[in-house]
Amino acid sequence: MAEIIELKDILQARARRRERALGARCVAIMEECLAASISAYDEAPLHERFVRAVKIRQLEDLIVYAANFA
């Protein structure tokens, strides 16, 4: 006996796969940005380090948040 598969279920599954792939790519881009930010922090003058440290912390938080959905 054949099973009937709803077209909307197929389309939703495709959309979820695409969203996961885009989310994973987004996390990868943010990780590259984080690495560049850490490098920039190391080379920054002392008066700029606080601002760069805040950006690094925000990126770390955003990566954790986005990784939960990717």
Gaussian input, Z-matrix of N, CA and C with variables (Angstrom, degrees):
# hf/3-21g

backbone

0 1
 N
 C     1     B1
 C     2     B2     1     A1
 N     3     B3     2     A2     1     D1
 C     4     B4     3     A3     2     D2
 C     5     B5     4     A4     3     D3
 N     6     B6     5     A5     4     D4
 C     7     B7     6     A6     5     D5
 C     8     B8     7     A7     6     D6
 N     9     B9     8     A8     7     D7
 C    10    B10     9     A9     8     D8
 C    11    B11    10    A10     9     D9
 N    12    B12    11    A11    10    D10
 C    13    B13    12    A12    11    D11
 C    14    B14    13    A13    12    D12
 N    15    B15    14    A14    13    D13
 C    16    B16    15    A15    14    D14
 C    17    B17    16    A16    15    D15
 N    18    B18    17    A17    16    D16
 C    19    B19    18    A18    17    D17
 C    20    B20    19    A19    18    D18
 N    21    B21    20    A20    19    D19
 C    22    B22    21    A21    20    D20
 C    23    B23    22    A22    21    D21
 N    24    B24    23    A23    22    D22
 C    25    B25    24    A24    23    D23
 C    26    B26    25    A25    24    D24
 N    27    B27    26    A26    25    D25
 C    28    B28    27    A27    26    D26
 C    29    B29    28    A28    27    D27
 N    30    B30    29    A29    28    D28
 C    31    B31    30    A30    29    D29
 C    32    B32    31    A31    30    D30
 N    33    B33    32    A32    31    D31
 C    34    B34    33    A33    32    D32
 C    35    B35    34    A34    33    D33
 N    36    B36    35    A35    34    D34
 C    37    B37    36    A36    35    D35
 C    38    B38    37    A37    36    D36
 N    39    B39    38    A38    37    D37
 C    40    B40    39    A39    38    D38
 C    41    B41    40    A40    39    D39
 N    42    B42    41    A41    40    D40
 C    43    B43    42    A42    41    D41
 C    44    B44    43    A43    42    D42
 N    45    B45    44    A44    43    D43
 C    46    B46    45    A45    44    D44
 C    47    B47    46    A46    45    D45
 N    48    B48    47    A47    46    D46
 C    49    B49    48    A48    47    D47
 C    50    B50    49    A49    48    D48
 N    51    B51    50    A50    49    D49
 C    52    B52    51    A51    50    D50
 C    53    B53    52    A52    51    D51
 N    54    B54    53    A53    52    D52
 C    55    B55    54    A54    53    D53
 C    56    B56    55    A55    54    D54
 N    57    B57    56    A56    55    D55
 C    58    B58    57    A57    56    D56
 C    59    B59    58    A58    57    D57
 N    60    B60    59    A59    58    D58
 C    61    B61    60    A60    59    D59
 C    62    B62    61    A61    60    D60
 N    63    B63    62    A62    61    D61
 C    64    B64    63    A63    62    D62
 C    65    B65    64    A64    63    D63
 N    66    B66    65    A65    64    D64
 C    67    B67    66    A66    65    D65
 C    68    B68    67    A67    66    D66
 N    69    B69    68    A68    67    D67
 C    70    B70    69    A69    68    D68
 C    71    B71    70    A70    69    D69
 N    72    B72    71    A71    70    D70
 C    73    B73    72    A72    71    D71
 C    74    B74    73    A73    72    D72
 N    75    B75    74    A74    73    D73
 C    76    B76    75    A75    74    D74
 C    77    B77    76    A76    75    D75
 N    78    B78    77    A77    76    D76
 C    79    B79    78    A78    77    D77
 C    80    B80    79    A79    78    D78
 N    81    B81    80    A80    79    D79
 C    82    B82    81    A81    80    D80
 C    83    B83    82    A82    81    D81
 N    84    B84    83    A83    82    D82
 C    85    B85    84    A84    83    D83
 C    86    B86    85    A85    84    D84
 N    87    B87    86    A86    85    D85
 C    88    B88    87    A87    86    D86
 C    89    B89    88    A88    87    D87
 N    90    B90    89    A89    88    D88
 C    91    B91    90    A90    89    D89
 C    92    B92    91    A91    90    D90
 N    93    B93    92    A92    91    D91
 C    94    B94    93    A93    92    D92
 C    95    B95    94    A94    93    D93
 N    96    B96    95    A95    94    D94
 C    97    B97    96    A96    95    D95
 C    98    B98    97    A97    96    D96
 N    99    B99    98    A98    97    D97
 C   100   B100    99    A99    98    D98
 C   101   B101   100   A100    99    D99
 N   102   B102   101   A101   100   D100
 C   103   B103   102   A102   101   D101
 C   104   B104   103   A103   102   D102
 N   105   B105   104   A104   103   D103
 C   106   B106   105   A105   104   D104
 C   107   B107   106   A106   105   D105
 N   108   B108   107   A107   106   D106
 C   109   B109   108   A108   107   D107
 C   110   B110   109   A109   108   D108
 N   111   B111   110   A110   109   D109
 C   112   B112   111   A111   110   D110
 C   113   B113   112   A112   111   D111
 N   114   B114   113   A113   112   D112
 C   115   B115   114   A114   113   D113
 C   116   B116   115   A115   114   D114
 N   117   B117   116   A116   115   D115
 C   118   B118   117   A117   116   D116
 C   119   B119   118   A118   117   D117
 N   120   B120   119   A119   118   D118
 C   121   B121   120   A120   119   D119
 C   122   B122   121   A121   120   D120
 N   123   B123   122   A122   121   D121
 C   124   B124   123   A123   122   D122
 C   125   B125   124   A124   123   D123
 N   126   B126   125   A125   124   D124
 C   127   B127   126   A126   125   D125
 C   128   B128   127   A127   126   D126
 N   129   B129   128   A128   127   D127
 C   130   B130   129   A129   128   D128
 C   131   B131   130   A130   129   D129
 N   132   B132   131   A131   130   D130
 C   133   B133   132   A132   131   D131
 C   134   B134   133   A133   132   D132
 N   135   B135   134   A134   133   D133
 C   136   B136   135   A135   134   D134
 C   137   B137   136   A136   135   D135
 N   138   B138   137   A137   136   D136
 C   139   B139   138   A138   137   D137
 C   140   B140   139   A139   138   D138
 N   141   B141   140   A140   139   D139
 C   142   B142   141   A141   140   D140
 C   143   B143   142   A142   141   D141
 N   144   B144   143   A143   142   D142
 C   145   B145   144   A144   143   D143
 C   146   B146   145   A145   144   D144
 N   147   B147   146   A146   145   D145
 C   148   B148   147   A147   146   D146
 C   149   B149   148   A148   147   D147
 N   150   B150   149   A149   148   D148
 C   151   B151   150   A150   149   D149
 C   152   B152   151   A151   150   D150
 N   153   B153   152   A152   151   D151
 C   154   B154   153   A153   152   D152
 C   155   B155   154   A154   153   D153
 N   156   B156   155   A155   154   D154
 C   157   B157   156   A156   155   D155
 C   158   B158   157   A157   156   D156
 N   159   B159   158   A158   157   D157
 C   160   B160   159   A159   158   D158
 C   161   B161   160   A160   159   D159
 N   162   B162   161   A161   160   D160
 C   163   B163   162   A162   161   D161
 C   164   B164   163   A163   162   D162
 N   165   B165   164   A164   163   D163
 C   166   B166   165   A165   164   D164
 C   167   B167   166   A166   165   D165
 N   168   B168   167   A167   166   D166
 C   169   B169   168   A168   167   D167
 C   170   B170   169   A169   168   D168
 N   171   B171   170   A170   169   D169
 C   172   B172   171   A171   170   D170
 C   173   B173   172   A172   171   D171
 N   174   B174   173   A173   172   D172
 C   175   B175   174   A174   173   D173
 C   176   B176   175   A175   174   D174
 N   177   B177   176   A176   175   D175
 C   178   B178   177   A177   176   D176
 C   179   B179   178   A178   177   D177
 N   180   B180   179   A179   178   D178
 C   181   B181   180   A180   179   D179
 C   182   B182   181   A181   180   D180
 N   183   B183   182   A182   181   D181
 C   184   B184   183   A183   182   D182
 C   185   B185   184   A184   183   D183
 N   186   B186   185   A185   184   D184
 C   187   B187   186   A186   185   D185
 C   188   B188   187   A187   186   D186
 N   189   B189   188   A188   187   D187
 C   190   B190   189   A189   188   D188
 C   191   B191   190   A190   189   D189
 N   192   B192   191   A191   190   D190
 C   193   B193   192   A192   191   D191
 C   194   B194   193   A193   192   D192
 N   195   B195   194   A194   193   D193
 C   196   B196   195   A195   194   D194
 C   197   B197   196   A196   195   D195
 N   198   B198   197   A197   196   D196
 C   199   B199   198   A198   197   D197
 C   200   B200   199   A199   198   D198
 N   201   B201   200   A200   199   D199
 C   202   B202   201   A201   200   D200
 C   203   B203   202   A202   201   D201
 N   204   B204   203   A203   202   D202
 C   205   B205   204   A204   203   D203
 C   206   B206   205   A205   204   D204
 N   207   B207   206   A206   205   D205
 C   208   B208   207   A207   206   D206
 C   209   B209   208   A208   207   D207

   B1=1.4300
   B2=1.5307
   B3=1.3181
   B4=1.4677
   B5=1.5216
   B6=1.3163
   B7=1.4588
   B8=1.5291
   B9=1.2968
   B10=1.4585
   B11=1.5251
   B12=1.3194
   B13=1.4586
   B14=1.5194
   B15=1.2987
   B16=1.4552
   B17=1.5315
   B18=1.3155
   B19=1.4575
   B20=1.5247
   B21=1.3232
   B22=1.4725
   B23=1.5227
   B24=1.3405
   B25=1.4618
   B26=1.5237
   B27=1.3234
   B28=1.4670
   B29=1.5202
   B30=1.3258
   B31=1.4567
   B32=1.5274
   B33=1.3126
   B34=1.4616
   B35=1.5280
   B36=1.3248
   B37=1.4648
   B38=1.5321
   B39=1.3316
   B40=1.4640
   B41=1.5226
   B42=1.3181
   B43=1.4641
   B44=1.5272
   B45=1.3255
   B46=1.4727
   B47=1.5268
   B48=1.3307
   B49=1.4694
   B50=1.5294
   B51=1.3187
   B52=1.4575
   B53=1.5360
   B54=1.3276
   B55=1.4648
   B56=1.5206
   B57=1.3356
   B58=1.4707
   B59=1.5291
   B60=1.3355
   B61=1.4677
   B62=1.5301
   B63=1.3103
   B64=1.4656
   B65=1.5213
   B66=1.3135
   B67=1.4648
   B68=1.5118
   B69=1.3196
   B70=1.4674
   B71=1.5249
   B72=1.3234
   B73=1.4708
   B74=1.5294
   B75=1.3095
   B76=1.4614
   B77=1.5310
   B78=1.3213
   B79=1.4650
   B80=1.5290
   B81=1.3208
   B82=1.4666
   B83=1.5317
   B84=1.3253
   B85=1.4640
   B86=1.5270
   B87=1.3253
   B88=1.4669
   B89=1.5250
   B90=1.3381
   B91=1.4635
   B92=1.5234
   B93=1.3416
   B94=1.4640
   B95=1.5288
   B96=1.3247
   B97=1.4621
   B98=1.5283
   B99=1.3086
   B100=1.4650
   B101=1.5269
   B102=1.3152
   B103=1.4686
   B104=1.5282
   B105=1.3212
   B106=1.4646
   B107=1.5307
   B108=1.3246
   B109=1.4672
   B110=1.5271
   B111=1.3161
   B112=1.4681
   B113=1.5211
   B114=1.3199
   B115=1.4552
   B116=1.5296
   B117=1.3319
   B118=1.4648
   B119=1.5253
   B120=1.3178
   B121=1.4670
   B122=1.5273
   B123=1.3149
   B124=1.4629
   B125=1.5267
   B126=1.3201
   B127=1.4630
   B128=1.5334
   B129=1.3193
   B130=1.4655
   B131=1.5210
   B132=1.3277
   B133=1.4692
   B134=1.5306
   B135=1.2925
   B136=1.4635
   B137=1.5270
   B138=1.3242
   B139=1.4593
   B140=1.5414
   B141=1.3217
   B142=1.4684
   B143=1.5354
   B144=1.2872
   B145=1.4637
   B146=1.5243
   B147=1.3248
   B148=1.4609
   B149=1.5296
   B150=1.3121
   B151=1.4697
   B152=1.5247
   B153=1.2993
   B154=1.4728
   B155=1.5254
   B156=1.3208
   B157=1.4652
   B158=1.5315
   B159=1.3202
   B160=1.4677
   B161=1.5237
   B162=1.3248
   B163=1.4662
   B164=1.5349
   B165=1.3131
   B166=1.4674
   B167=1.5209
   B168=1.3273
   B169=1.4758
   B170=1.5211
   B171=1.3204
   B172=1.4661
   B173=1.5232
   B174=1.3216
   B175=1.4682
   B176=1.5270
   B177=1.3227
   B178=1.4665
   B179=1.5292
   B180=1.3206
   B181=1.4553
   B182=1.5314
   B183=1.3274
   B184=1.4650
   B185=1.5299
   B186=1.3157
   B187=1.4657
   B188=1.5320
   B189=1.3232
   B190=1.4651
   B191=1.5265
   B192=1.3199
   B193=1.4660
   B194=1.5232
   B195=1.3419
   B196=1.4637
   B197=1.5219
   B198=1.3199
   B199=1.4633
   B200=1.5307
   B201=1.3083
   B202=1.4673
   B203=1.5211
   B204=1.3326
   B205=1.4629
   B206=1.5225
   B207=1.3185
   B208=1.4699
   B209=1.5112
   A1=108.59
   A2=117.61
   A3=123.76
   A4=110.86
   A5=114.12
   A6=119.84
   A7=108.45
   A8=116.85
   A9=121.21
   A10=108.10
   A11=114.54
   A12=120.83
   A13=107.52
   A14=115.18
   A15=120.78
   A16=110.03
   A17=116.39
   A18=121.60
   A19=110.46
   A20=117.06
   A21=119.24
   A22=111.26
   A23=118.88
   A24=121.92
   A25=111.01
   A26=116.44
   A27=121.24
   A28=109.98
   A29=116.68
   A30=120.86
   A31=111.68
   A32=118.08
   A33=121.47
   A34=110.74
   A35=116.65
   A36=120.62
   A37=110.33
   A38=116.72
   A39=120.72
   A40=111.04
   A41=115.40
   A42=120.24
   A43=110.33
   A44=117.56
   A45=120.85
   A46=111.02
   A47=116.98
   A48=120.26
   A49=110.37
   A50=116.65
   A51=120.95
   A52=110.51
   A53=116.89
   A54=120.97
   A55=111.45
   A56=116.96
   A57=120.04
   A58=110.93
   A59=116.32
   A60=120.39
   A61=110.30
   A62=116.81
   A63=120.11
   A64=111.13
   A65=116.97
   A66=120.81
   A67=111.58
   A68=116.56
   A69=120.36
   A70=110.69
   A71=116.78
   A72=120.43
   A73=110.34
   A74=116.60
   A75=121.70
   A76=110.60
   A77=116.73
   A78=121.03
   A79=110.03
   A80=117.46
   A81=121.07
   A82=110.51
   A83=117.05
   A84=120.91
   A85=110.23
   A86=116.61
   A87=119.76
   A88=111.23
   A89=117.63
   A90=120.44
   A91=111.17
   A92=116.84
   A93=120.38
   A94=110.36
   A95=116.19
   A96=121.48
   A97=110.51
   A98=116.31
   A99=120.78
   A100=110.51
   A101=116.76
   A102=120.30
   A103=110.55
   A104=117.28
   A105=120.76
   A106=110.67
   A107=116.79
   A108=120.85
   A109=111.43
   A110=116.70
   A111=120.26
   A112=110.06
   A113=116.25
   A114=120.29
   A115=110.62
   A116=116.95
   A117=121.15
   A118=110.48
   A119=117.27
   A120=121.38
   A121=110.37
   A122=115.78
   A123=120.33
   A124=112.03
   A125=117.03
   A126=121.38
   A127=112.59
   A128=118.35
   A129=122.04
   A130=111.46
   A131=115.36
   A132=118.41
   A133=109.99
   A134=116.62
   A135=121.37
   A136=113.12
   A137=118.02
   A138=119.82
   A139=112.96
   A140=118.62
   A141=122.00
   A142=112.56
   A143=117.75
   A144=120.36
   A145=113.93
   A146=118.17
   A147=119.72
   A148=110.59
   A149=116.63
   A150=120.87
   A151=110.12
   A152=116.67
   A153=120.26
   A154=111.48
   A155=117.02
   A156=120.52
   A157=110.54
   A158=117.04
   A159=120.83
   A160=109.96
   A161=116.67
   A162=120.70
   A163=110.95
   A164=116.48
   A165=120.64
   A166=110.78
   A167=116.02
   A168=119.94
   A169=111.09
   A170=116.84
   A171=120.56
   A172=111.03
   A173=116.71
   A174=120.27
   A175=111.11
   A176=116.34
   A177=119.37
   A178=110.76
   A179=116.80
   A180=120.76
   A181=111.28
   A182=115.45
   A183=119.86
   A184=111.54
   A185=117.21
   A186=120.88
   A187=110.11
   A188=116.98
   A189=120.52
   A190=109.36
   A191=116.92
   A192=121.46
   A193=111.00
   A194=117.08
   A195=120.88
   A196=111.93
   A197=117.63
   A198=120.67
   A199=111.40
   A200=116.99
   A201=119.64
   A202=112.24
   A203=116.72
   A204=120.02
   A205=112.36
   A206=117.58
   A207=119.92
   A208=111.47
   D1=137.90
   D2=-177.23
   D3=-85.05
   D4=148.73
   D5=176.82
   D6=-100.38
   D7=135.84
   D8=179.18
   D9=-90.49
   D10=125.08
   D11=179.19
   D12=-110.54
   D13=125.47
   D14=-179.60
   D15=-70.87
   D16=139.13
   D17=178.15
   D18=-61.00
   D19=-38.60
   D20=-179.75
   D21=-62.42
   D22=-33.73
   D23=177.61
   D24=-65.44
   D25=-40.62
   D26=178.17
   D27=-64.71
   D28=-45.35
   D29=-179.70
   D30=-65.52
   D31=-37.92
   D32=177.97
   D33=-66.61
   D34=-39.87
   D35=178.70
   D36=-64.02
   D37=-41.82
   D38=177.28
   D39=-62.23
   D40=-44.07
   D41=-179.39
   D42=-63.03
   D43=-40.74
   D44=178.66
   D45=-63.73
   D46=-41.84
   D47=178.12
   D48=-62.58
   D49=-43.84
   D50=179.78
   D51=-64.15
   D52=-42.48
   D53=178.89
   D54=-63.82
   D55=-40.42
   D56=177.94
   D57=-64.01
   D58=-41.74
   D59=179.90
   D60=-65.04
   D61=-43.48
   D62=178.29
   D63=-65.77
   D64=-38.93
   D65=177.83
   D66=-63.72
   D67=-41.64
   D68=178.85
   D69=-64.93
   D70=-39.84
   D71=177.91
   D72=-65.72
   D73=-40.16
   D74=178.18
   D75=-60.77
   D76=-44.77
   D77=178.22
   D78=-61.94
   D79=-41.52
   D80=179.72
   D81=-62.36
   D82=-41.92
   D83=178.90
   D84=-64.55
   D85=-43.18
   D86=179.38
   D87=-64.84
   D88=-35.77
   D89=177.45
   D90=-65.90
   D91=-37.52
   D92=175.68
   D93=-64.74
   D94=-41.03
   D95=177.65
   D96=-64.16
   D97=-39.15
   D98=178.30
   D99=-62.78
   D100=-44.45
   D101=178.73
   D102=-61.58
   D103=-41.37
   D104=178.10
   D105=-66.49
   D106=-37.82
   D107=179.52
   D108=-66.78
   D109=-39.15
   D110=177.84
   D111=-65.27
   D112=-41.33
   D113=177.70
   D114=-63.70
   D115=-42.49
   D116=178.75
   D117=-64.99
   D118=-36.00
   D119=177.56
   D120=-61.31
   D121=-45.03
   D122=-178.78
   D123=-61.51
   D124=-31.61
   D125=-176.65
   D126=-96.83
   D127=-5.78
   D128=-174.74
   D129=-76.11
   D130=150.05
   D131=172.70
   D132=-65.61
   D133=159.17
   D134=-175.73
   D135=-56.52
   D136=-38.10
   D137=-176.85
   D138=-70.65
   D139=-13.71
   D140=178.89
   D141=-99.66
   D142=-12.09
   D143=-172.31
   D144=-64.32
   D145=-35.76
   D146=-179.89
   D147=-61.05
   D148=-46.94
   D149=-179.26
   D150=-62.91
   D151=-42.63
   D152=179.31
   D153=-66.78
   D154=-36.06
   D155=178.15
   D156=-65.67
   D157=-38.97
   D158=176.82
   D159=-62.11
   D160=-44.38
   D161=179.16
   D162=-61.98
   D163=-41.41
   D164=178.87
   D165=-61.59
   D166=-45.42
   D167=179.90
   D168=-63.30
   D169=-41.14
   D170=178.75
   D171=-64.15
   D172=-41.66
   D173=177.52
   D174=-63.30
   D175=-41.79
   D176=178.26
   D177=-60.79
   D178=-44.01
   D179=179.10
   D180=-64.09
   D181=-42.48
   D182=-179.68
   D183=-65.56
   D184=-37.49
   D185=178.10
   D186=-64.14
   D187=-44.04
   D188=179.00
   D189=-61.63
   D190=-45.88
   D191=-179.92
   D192=-61.15
   D193=-48.24
   D194=-178.23
   D195=-67.96
   D196=-33.77
   D197=-179.07
   D198=-65.71
   D199=-26.84
   D200=178.11
   D201=-69.78
   D202=-19.05
   D203=179.98
   D204=-105.38
   D205=-12.44
   D206=-177.80
   D207=-84.74

